[in-house]
Amino acid sequence: MWLYLVITFVTLMLIYIKIHYKKWQRLGIEYDEPYIPYGSLAKVVRKEKHLGITLHDIYCEKTKAKIVGLFMFFRPVLLIRDAVLARKILTSDFNSFHDRGLYVDEKNNPLSGNLFVLPGQRWRLLRTKLTPAFTSGKLKGGMFEIIDEVGNKLTEHIKHIFGKGEDIVKTFEMKTMLTTYAIDVIGSVIFGLDIDSFAQPNNEFRILSNQLLNESTTLQKFFIIMRFCCPPVAKFLVFMGINDNISYPLRDIVKRTIEYREKNNINRKDLLQLLIQLRNTGKISDDTDKLWNIETSGKAIESMSIDQIAAQAFLFYVAGTETTAATAAYTIYELAMNPVILERVQSEVDQCLLRHELQPDGKLTYAALQDMKYLDLCIMETTRKYPGLPFLNRVCTQDYKIAGTDFMVTKGTPIIIPLFSLHRDDRYFPDPMKYEPNRFSENSASIAFMPFGEGPRHCIAQRLGVLNVKVALVKILSNFQIETMQRKEVEFVHHHSPALVPKDGLNVRLHKR
């Protein structure tokens, strides 16, 4: 009897699984043939390809479809191949796709409750509270000065490597060096730390960063993948005690810093100070001269807990470090292969610095940076060719009919918008592998250009991210000459990170100007 029941159960499960993986075929949707139980992720699991490149391959294979059905393990997903439809999902039809459908469990894992993953009303309320922290006034009035200081440390570090010799040319792996810059910017602006990872590479914050980037266990890497591909599995892993390896140590850094500032009545012009203000007063002040001089002790109403502050700080750390370092490094790499563009952007930097003049203490001015319009075009072109995240994701929050078809996307269906693929599609960007900043001149950006997302859930820290990149680029372009080299397109490693990582680094030769 028991054997009969087992055989019956297994048979029914196999039938159910077979029917489940035929979903897109039954609905008449073009689909990627699933490999049970991995779906479309077999090569990702076997570490043969990055997730972003796997999605790009599917995008390129299904050339005539607006939408493509695929599976991420057991989860059915729709891949969007049409830029107009993708933009509608993110903007005008946002009400049908307002959530990301990623892992979040504020009750059992408070540090998972960040702005990026929160759903519905909880996201909207937090977004409203945090938006005033990223105005141009906040950047100009305090954060820019901190970023500029880190940029100077980057410059001094490169000069130290050159030593006192003249006409020396050295090769630098730009991604690694600019990751150190990005980590120090995030540590200073977001976590309120006074660090210099160039001079002291073994500081607490840099060690934690290395653990996240390089020292995750296999289970932790699997947890990171499941947060995106299968949130219920991620919840189960947290229940079993599996989590990323640095969120709680970073929470302790935030807690110590807040307690120290409140005990000693210290005010610093950084994002953490604004989060403390939000916690103690329920809001972030407008752009005024008295913005940073706030009471931070004795009046706490705790509209945000320490865990909630740490969750946002962790988000800005994860998102900001990789995107800042990668965008700056890819820009330098492309300039090295495009001498005409390099000469033009370096000339603009020199002229703007002369026109605006440096401050008496030698610091870069915010006005000079804002005047570098061609550099802005270069950054846009870099984020087109190398978007910080190769894809965006949403989940259908109410049944949605795709215009011009009879197909209904049902509530709960995950949606993937492959930015890497859209940005390299010649339907939207002619000669997409060519690095051409002028394609963005005169507001001519394609409808497919969405490196920071679009609509209500676009990147809240976009201005801060671009500012971080521009400071690093100006420091390098104004102090060093980039040696030109032959074109070599970037290949990407099979990394567990959502971002694409260059396989052999981004090696560029520099010499002092």
C-alpha positions, -999 to +999 in steps of 0.1 A: +000+000+000+028+024+010+047+017-022+015+022-042+010+056-026+046+067-032+044+057-068+011+075-073+024+106-055+056+107-076+036+101-108+013+130-100+042+153-092+059+145-125+027+151-144+022+184-125+058+195-132+055+187-168+023+206-171+037+236-152+068+239-174+045+239-205+027+271-193+041+295-220+036+269-247-001+265-237-006+302-238+009+306-273+038+327-261+072+324-277+094+308-250+128+297-240+128+259-237+132+252-199+157+228-185+140+212-155+145+221-126+166+252-135+143+266-162+164+291-182+192+293-156+210+260-162+241+278-175+240+303-146+238+274-120+267+257-138+287+289-137+290+290-174+273+324-179+263+354-160+225+359-155+226+391-175+243+375-204+219+345-203+190+369-206+208+387-234+212+354-253+175+347-250+167+383-261+189+379-292+175+345-301+138+355-300+141+383-326+104+387-335+087+385-301+077+415-279+075+392-249+093+359-243+083+333-216+110+317-195+114+300-162+137+309-133+138+276-116+101+269-109+090+305-114+075+315-147+088+349-159+081+372-189+111+389-207+102+422-224+118+427-258+101+459-268+113+493-255+079+510-259+062+483-238+090+483-213+087+521-208+049+518-205+053+492-177+076+515-158+057+547-163+021+551-176+011+516-166+030+517-133-002+509-113-002+474-128+036+469-120+044+490-089+063+462-071+095+444-078+085+410-064+118+406-046+126+391-012+116+412+018+108+401+053+108+430+077+095+409+106+122+383+106+149+402+088+144+440+093+175+448+073+158+435+042+132+463+043+150+488+020+135+512-005+145+490-035+124+460-025+096+473-003+061+468-019+031+491-023+023+517+003+053+509+024+075+518-005+056+549-014+057+563+022+094+557+026+102+571-009+083+603+001+103+606+033+137+600+016+133+620-016+143+654+000+177+639+009+188+638-027+180+673-039+207+693-058+208+716-028+218+688-004+245+676-028+259+711-034+255+721+003+274+693+019+279+660+002+299+673-027+326+686-004+330+651+011+331+634-023+357+659-035+379+650-005+378+614-015+386+623-051+417+641-039+428+610-020+423+590-053+446+615-071+472+614-044+472+576-044+479+575-081+506+601-078+522+581-050+523+550-072+541+570-099+567+583-074+589+613-082+600+601-117+589+620-148+576+605-180+567+573-163+538+553-178+521+527-155+492+503-160+463+506-137+434+482-133+407+509-132+378+488-119+397+478-087+411+513-081+378+530-086+361+504-064+383+516-036+373+552-044+336+542-045+338+524-012+353+554+005+327+577-010+299+555+003+316+550+036+320+588+040+287+601+025+263+572+036+278+558+067+294+590+080+329+575+084+362+593+080+382+566+061+410+564+036+412+529+021+440+540-002+463+547+028+447+522+052+433+493+031+426+472+062+401+495+079+369+479+092+347+492+064+369+480+036+373+446+051+335+442+053+333+453+016+359+427+006+338+400+024+307+410+004+325+411-029+349+382-026+343+360+005+307+349+004+301+312+010+283+291-016+251+292+005+253+330+008+258+333-030+228+310-034+208+332-010+217+363-031+204+346-063+172+334-045+164+369-033+157+377-069+147+344-085+126+328-058+118+349-027+101+321-008+133+301-009+152+331+003+128+334+033+133+297+041+171+302+040+169+332+064+147+310+087+175+284+086+201+311+095+215+319+061+220+355+052+245+378+035+277+382+055+279+419+061+245+435+066+245+431+104+281+443+109+272+473+088+241+478+110+265+479+140+286+506+123+255+527+118+244+522+154+278+532+168+280+562+146+245+575+154+251+570+192+284+588+190+270+617+172+240+621+195+261+617+226+286+644+214+261+666+195+281+662+163+267+673+129+282+662+096+270+671+061+263+636+049+233+614+042+235+597+076+229+630+092+197+634+072+186+599+081+192+608+118+171+639+113+143+619+097+144+595+127+143+622+153+119+647+137+099+626+112+111+646+081+141+659+063+145+697+062+143+718+030+175+731+014+183+759+039+214+772+056+203+756+089+198+722+074+228+705+090+225+723+124+198+701+139+191+687+174+200+650+174+196+640+210+168+640+236+139+645+212+138+612+193+104+602+181+119+572+162+099+576+130+127+553+117+144+526+138+182+519+137+174+488+116+155+508+091+183+534+088+208+506+084+186+489+057+186+521+036+224+526+042+230+490+031+210+495+000+229+527-010+261+509-002+254+479-025+238+499-053+263+528-051+296+511-048+293+489-079+276+514-102+300+543-093+331+522-097+320+504-129+307+536-147+338+556-140+361+527-149+343+518-182+344+555-192+381+556-187+385+524-206+364+536-235+382+569-236+415+550-239+402+534-271+387+566-285+414+593-287+393+619-304+366+617-277+393+616-251+409+648-264+376+666-265+364+656-230+399+664-215+399+698-232+364+705-218+376+696-183+406+718-185+386+748-199+359+745-172+385+743-144+402+774-158+369+793-163+355+785-128+389+784-111+395+762-081+387+773-046+416+789-027+422+756-009+425+738-043+392+721-042+370+715-072+339+736-074+304+723-079+297+749-106+327+738-127+315+702-125+280+711-136+294+730-166+310+699-181+283+690-205+303+667-229+315+647-199+278+642-191+273+628-226+302+604-221+287+591-188+253+586-206+270+566-233+288+545-208+256+537-189+240+528-222+267+504-232+274+492-196+242+497-175+249+493-138+223+466-136+218+445-168+181+442-162+152+457-143+124+437-127+088+442-117+059+420-108+024+423-122+002+437-094-031+435-113-041+417-145-027+436-175-036+432-212-007+439-236-018+465-262-023+451-297-026+415-285-051+393-267-025+382-241-033+390-205-004+392-180-019+377-148-014+392-114+017+379-097+037+373-129+073+385-127+086+408-154+122+413-166+133+443-187+167+434-201+185+468-202+218+454-214+200+440-244+178+470-251+208+493-249+227+472-274+198+467-298+205+484-332+167+491-335+172+517-308+209+526-310+225+524-345+259+507-344+254+499-307+290+487-300+304+520-310+311+544-282+295+576-294+285+602-268+270+625-294+241+601-298+227+618-267+232+654-278+202+677-281+180+655-260+180+628-286+181+599-261+163+568-274+131+555-258+151+524-248+176+544-227+168+536-190+200+531-170+185+544-138+150+529-144+120+551-152+088+561-136+080+565-099+106+538-089+135+552-108+168+554-089+163+579-060+201+585-058+207+591-095+221+626-090+244+614-062+256+585-084+264+607-114+281+632-091+304+605-077+313+594-112+320+629-125+343+638-096+364+606-101+366+613-139+376+649-135+403+641-110+418+616-134+414+636-166+428+668-151+459+652-135+468+623-158+471+615-194+453+583-206+474+563-231+455+553-262+451+516-270+435+493-296+399+483-292+392+453-272+355+446-262+349+437-226+341+401-217+323+393-184+329+368-157+303+343-145+298+361-112+271+357-086+266+395-084+236+410-103+260+434-120+283+425-149+319+422-139+348+425-165+366+392-170+402+405-173+397+438-155+399+472-172+436+478-177+446+513-188+480+530-190+484+565-174+511+590-170+513+623-151+503+655-170 
